[in-house]
Amino acid sequence: MEYYGTLGEACNNVEILEKMFDYGMTGIRLNIAHQSLSEASLTIGRVFKAAKSQGIKPELVIDLMGPEQRIGDLTRPLELKEGHKIKIGIGEDIPIRRVTLETFRVGQELLIDDGKIKLEVLKLTEGVPKGGAKGDKQVMAAVCRIIRGGRLISRKNITVSDAPSDFSTLTEQDKKQLKLVHQYGVTGVMLPFVRGAGDIQLLKEELRKNDADDVRIFAKIENRAGYEHIGEITQLCDMIVIARGDLGNAFPLWELPKIQKEIAQVCHREGKPFLVATEFLHSMEKSPVPTRAEVSDIYNAVLDGAAALMLTGETAIGEYPVRAMRYLVKTANTALMTSDPHIKELLDLP
């Protein structure tokens, strides 16, 4: 069983990382959308130093940007209140790339930060872009109503309802990072929003160009296209990632457990290992103890046959990264040691 944390301010410390490895962490994820390999070089050094002190050769997995859409950098965190209005666009309160803005339509729902924040597009406003001709008007912003508020920080993901999914598989930033995988000891690459076999083929070709065929490919299933083409995706990647954050935006939330189980079943049938991620111990970003539902979620993911589990915000920005890793590993190990003969047979446990 593999256990992953996610790098961030909360665990950017050798002593904390040592404790996480000591409790059973086997690898760590770096989200390229927040920090490039070169920007995270000191942090990566701390990871390898901490792992060495515990006698562990760690997995280092980078999560590419891919076709995933995100907001830009905010000047400060925003507290969004239900019923209020806010602008999202070029140089606005919530900055966004033009390629994303161009998919906006009046009446659309915008889900930000794995759906924690929900906006409705009320109006699109036009203007002349910087350096453009006087008559060259383009959509510059969207006026939105806040349907579900919350605290918003920079570079959170955004899902646009009914928007086309023809964004590039790899961004230029992704390609730059792939050239550096061996230099920084990267062992795996996560590709977000995989839509089909073609996306994996493009990543394989890019890795081949950089003599990095030995780097594992983690295919993140987090949209309808990926779910519908899961069979062909399993044939080309090394591991499927059931990324429940955006997957929970692509389907009604009450259907998410069913979708998770179905993906797991396909992986079993195809003999493909899978990793489950997102909000296993979300409450532990603030609380030293998880909820009963959270530990049950971990236990059931293991009984479903997961080969790997991953924490995200719990270790990146949470207040209790070490405790969170301890609860993840201990709960999963309890599931692995289950005394139920039927489950043992199902999971091929000794």
C-alpha positions in Angstrom: 0.0 0.0 0.0 1.3 3.5 -0.9 0.5 6.5 1.3 1.0 10.0 -0.1 0.9 13.4 1.4 0.9 16.7 -0.5 3.6 19.4 -0.1 2.8 22.8 1.3 3.5 25.3 4.0 2.2 22.9 6.7 4.8 20.2 6.1 7.7 22.3 4.7 9.9 21.2 7.6 12.4 18.3 7.9 11.2 17.3 11.4 7.5 17.2 10.3 8.4 15.3 7.2 10.4 12.8 9.2 7.5 12.1 11.5 5.2 11.7 8.5 7.6 9.1 6.9 7.9 7.4 10.3 4.2 7.0 10.5 4.1 5.3 7.1 4.1 7.9 4.4 5.7 6.4 1.3 5.6 9.4 -1.1 4.7 13.0 -1.6 2.9 15.0 -4.2 3.9 18.4 -5.6 1.1 20.4 -7.3 2.8 22.3 -10.2 -0.2 24.7 -10.4 1.1 26.2 -7.1 4.8 25.7 -7.3 7.2 24.6 -10.0 10.0 22.1 -9.4 12.7 24.8 -9.4 10.6 26.9 -7.0 10.2 23.9 -4.7 13.8 22.8 -4.9 14.6 23.5 -1.2 11.4 21.8 -0.1 12.1 18.8 -2.3 15.6 18.6 -0.7 13.9 18.5 2.7 11.7 15.6 1.6 14.7 13.5 0.5 16.6 14.4 3.6 13.7 13.4 5.9 13.1 10.2 4.0 16.8 9.2 4.1 16.8 9.7 7.9 14.0 7.1 8.1 15.6 4.7 5.7 13.0 5.3 3.0 13.4 5.9 -0.7 10.4 8.2 -1.3 8.1 8.5 -4.3 8.0 12.1 -5.6 4.9 12.7 -7.8 4.3 15.9 -9.7 0.7 16.9 -10.5 0.7 18.7 -13.8 -1.6 21.6 -14.8 -3.0 19.8 -17.9 -6.4 20.9 -19.1 -7.5 21.8 -15.6 -8.6 25.5 -15.3 -7.7 27.7 -12.3 -8.2 31.2 -11.1 -5.1 33.4 -11.0 -3.3 35.0 -8.1 -5.3 37.1 -5.7 -3.9 40.2 -4.0 -5.4 38.9 -0.8 -7.8 36.1 0.4 -11.4 36.9 -0.4 -14.4 36.3 1.9 -17.3 35.6 -0.5 -20.7 36.1 1.0 -23.9 34.4 -0.3 -26.1 36.7 -2.3 -23.4 39.3 -3.1 -22.0 40.0 -6.5 -18.4 39.8 -7.7 -16.5 40.1 -10.9 -14.3 37.4 -12.4 -12.2 38.2 -15.4 -9.1 39.9 -16.8 -7.6 42.1 -14.0 -10.7 41.7 -11.8 -11.3 40.7 -8.1 -11.0 37.1 -9.2 -8.5 37.0 -12.1 -8.9 34.3 -14.8 -7.2 33.3 -18.0 -8.8 34.5 -21.2 -9.1 30.9 -22.5 -11.3 30.1 -19.5 -13.2 33.4 -19.7 -14.2 32.7 -23.3 -16.2 29.6 -22.2 -18.4 31.7 -19.9 -22.1 32.1 -20.8 -24.9 33.9 -18.9 -26.7 31.5 -16.6 -23.7 29.2 -16.2 -22.6 27.9 -12.8 -19.0 28.3 -11.8 -17.6 25.8 -9.2 -14.4 26.9 -7.5 -12.1 25.0 -5.1 -13.7 21.6 -5.7 -17.2 23.1 -5.6 -16.8 24.7 -2.1 -17.7 28.0 -3.8 -20.4 28.4 -6.3 -21.1 31.4 -8.6 -23.8 32.1 -11.2 -22.9 34.2 -14.3 -25.3 37.1 -14.5 -23.7 39.3 -17.2 -20.7 39.4 -19.4 -18.9 42.8 -19.8 -16.8 43.9 -22.8 -13.8 46.1 -23.1 -10.7 46.8 -25.1 -7.8 44.6 -24.0 -4.5 46.2 -23.1 -2.7 47.2 -26.3 -5.8 46.6 -28.5 -7.3 48.9 -31.0 -10.1 51.2 -29.9 -12.9 49.2 -31.7 -11.4 45.8 -30.7 -13.9 44.9 -27.9 -13.7 41.5 -26.2 -15.4 40.0 -23.2 -13.2 41.1 -20.3 -15.2 40.0 -17.2 -18.3 38.3 -15.9 -20.5 39.7 -13.2 -21.5 36.8 -10.9 -23.9 36.2 -8.0 -22.4 34.2 -5.1 -24.6 31.2 -4.6 -22.3 29.5 -2.1 -19.7 31.5 -0.4 -16.5 30.9 1.5 -12.9 31.9 1.8 -11.1 32.0 -1.5 -7.3 31.9 -2.0 -5.1 32.0 -5.1 -4.9 29.4 -7.9 -7.9 27.3 -6.9 -9.5 25.1 -9.6 -12.6 26.3 -11.4 -15.2 24.1 -13.2 -17.5 25.8 -15.8 -20.8 24.0 -16.3 -21.5 22.9 -19.9 -18.1 24.2 -21.1 -16.1 22.5 -23.9 -13.4 20.2 -22.8 -11.0 20.8 -25.7 -8.2 22.5 -23.7 -4.6 21.4 -24.4 -3.5 18.1 -22.7 -0.2 19.7 -21.7 0.6 23.3 -21.0 3.9 24.9 -21.9 4.6 24.9 -18.1 3.9 21.2 -18.0 6.4 20.5 -20.8 9.1 22.6 -19.0 8.6 20.5 -15.8 8.8 17.2 -17.7 12.3 18.2 -18.8 13.4 18.3 -15.2 11.9 15.1 -13.8 15.2 13.3 -13.5 17.1 16.3 -12.1 14.7 16.5 -9.2 14.1 12.8 -8.6 10.5 12.7 -9.8 9.2 9.1 -9.9 5.6 9.8 -11.1 3.5 12.2 -13.0 -0.2 12.9 -12.5 -2.1 14.1 -15.5 -5.3 15.9 -14.6 -8.7 15.7 -16.3 -7.7 12.8 -18.5 -10.4 12.4 -21.3 -9.2 9.3 -23.1 -6.3 7.3 -24.4 -5.1 10.2 -26.5 -4.2 12.3 -23.5 -2.1 9.6 -22.1 -0.3 9.0 -25.4 0.6 12.7 -25.6 2.1 12.5 -22.1 4.0 9.3 -22.9 5.5 11.0 -26.0 6.6 14.0 -24.0 8.2 11.7 -21.4 10.0 9.8 -24.1 11.4 13.0 -25.6 13.0 13.6 -22.2 14.3 10.0 -21.7 11.9 9.6 -18.9 10.0 6.4 -19.9 10.7 5.1 -16.4 8.5 7.7 -14.7 5.1 6.3 -13.7 1.9 7.8 -15.2 -1.0 8.5 -12.8 -4.2 9.2 -14.8 -6.6 11.4 -12.9 -10.3 10.6 -13.5 -12.2 13.8 -12.6 -14.6 14.4 -15.5 -17.3 12.6 -17.4 -15.1 11.9 -20.4 -12.5 10.2 -18.3 -15.2 8.1 -16.5 -16.7 7.1 -19.9 -13.3 6.1 -21.3 -11.9 4.5 -18.2 -11.4 1.1 -19.9 -9.0 2.5 -22.6 -7.2 4.7 -20.1 -6.3 1.8 -17.9 -4.5 0.2 -20.8 -1.9 3.0 -21.0 -1.3 4.4 -17.5 0.4 2.9 -14.5 -2.2 3.9 -12.0 -5.7 5.3 -12.0 -6.4 8.2 -9.7 -10.0 8.6 -8.5 -9.8 12.3 -7.9 -13.1 13.0 -6.1 -12.8 16.7 -5.9 -13.6 17.6 -9.5 -15.3 14.3 -10.1 -17.8 15.5 -7.5 -18.4 18.5 -9.7 -18.9 16.5 -12.9 -21.7 14.4 -11.3 -24.3 15.1 -8.7 -22.6 14.7 -5.4 -24.9 11.9 -4.2 -23.8 9.8 -7.2 -20.1 10.2 -6.4 -19.8 7.0 -4.2 -21.4 4.9 -7.0 -18.9 6.4 -9.6 -16.0 5.7 -7.2 -17.1 2.0 -6.9 -17.6 1.6 -10.6 -14.2 2.9 -11.4 -12.7 0.6 -8.8 -14.5 -2.4 -10.4 -13.1 -1.5 -13.8 -9.6 -1.3 -12.4 -10.0 -4.7 -10.8 -11.3 -6.2 -14.0 -8.4 -4.7 -16.0 -5.8 -5.5 -13.3 -4.9 -1.8 -12.9 -4.0 -0.4 -9.5 -5.8 2.7 -8.3 -5.3 5.6 -5.9 -8.1 7.4 -4.1 -7.8 11.1 -3.1 -9.6 14.1 -1.9 -11.0 15.0 1.6 -10.2 11.7 3.3 -9.5 13.8 6.5 -10.8 17.2 5.5 -11.8 18.1 9.0 -8.2 17.6 10.2 -7.2 20.8 8.4 -8.6 22.4 11.6 -9.3 19.5 14.0 -6.7 17.2 15.7 -9.2 14.3 15.4 -11.1 13.1 12.3 -14.8 12.4 12.1 -16.1 8.8 12.3 -17.3 9.2 8.7 -13.8 10.1 7.5 -12.1 7.0 9.0 -14.9 4.9 7.6 -14.2 6.4 4.2 -10.5 5.4 4.4 -11.4 1.9 5.5 -13.9 1.4 2.7 -11.5 2.7 0.1 -9.0 0.0 1.2 -11.7 -2.7 1.1 -12.6 -1.6 -2.4 -9.0 -2.6 -3.3 -7.2 0.8 -3.5 -3.4 0.4 -4.0 -2.7 3.9 -2.8 -4.3 6.7 -0.7 -3.4 10.4 -0.8 -3.9 13.4 1.5 -4.1 16.8 -0.1 -5.0 19.9 2.0 -4.6 18.0 5.2 -0.8 18.0 4.8 -0.4 21.0 2.5 -2.2 23.6 4.5 -3.7 21.8 7.5 -2.8 22.4 11.1 -2.2 18.7 11.9 -0.2 17.1 9.0 1.5 14.5 11.1 -1.6 13.5 12.9 -3.5 13.3 9.6 -0.9 10.9 8.1 -1.0 8.8 11.2 -4.8 8.4 11.1 -4.6 7.6 7.3 -2.0 4.9 7.7 -3.4 3.3 10.9 -7.0 3.2 9.5 -5.8 1.7 6.2 -3.6 -0.8 7.9 -6.6 -1.9 10.1 -8.5 -2.5 6.9 -5.7 -4.5 5.4 -5.6 -6.7 8.5 -9.3 -7.3 8.5 -10.3 -10.7 9.8 -13.3 -11.1 7.4 -12.4 -14.1 5.2 -14.5 -12.9 2.3 -12.8 -9.6 2.2 -9.4 -11.3 2.5 -10.2 -13.4 -0.5 -11.5 -10.4 -2.4 -8.3 -8.5 -1.8 -6.0 -11.5 -2.1 -4.7 -10.8 1.4 -2.5 -13.4 3.2 
